[in-house]
């Protein structure tokens, strides 16, 4: 967006990466992960899963389904950011 007088645009779009590395701690067992994006967090969770998933989307969808069945939790899986935020809201992970 170009504005008159070389002013900064009123809307700034950020990349999917987080500004700093996020440190994630699992609330139940204290295991720690570090990533620089929400996608990175979900990728690490998927890679550590005992079940194999072809991509983050299928991992998030299956995790959300199990969370509803086991604990009546509503975890969104439309994006990595929403998924991670819901894990945090549900006290599954802590972001520090």
Phi, psi and omega in degrees: 000128180255133180243162181291137176077023179056034176279157177292146177295155181283343179241127178243129180262133180258155177285173179287346181283147176281153182294327180231165174294138177263135175255125183248134175237131175284127185296328185278328185230358175078007178295139183247143174230153175229134179209160180255008178203162176296321177300320178296322178297310183295322178300317179294319177299316180297316181294332180271355181291142176292340177262150180264135178231140183289336182202171181297322182301313180292325176298311182297319180298314180291322177298314180298319179297315179294325180295323177293313183294312186281319189232007181055041178260143178258101180249119178283147179229027179283336175207159179298321181296312179298319179300310181295318179299319178291325174298320179292313180299326180276005179063029175276322176231160174237128177259124178237000000 
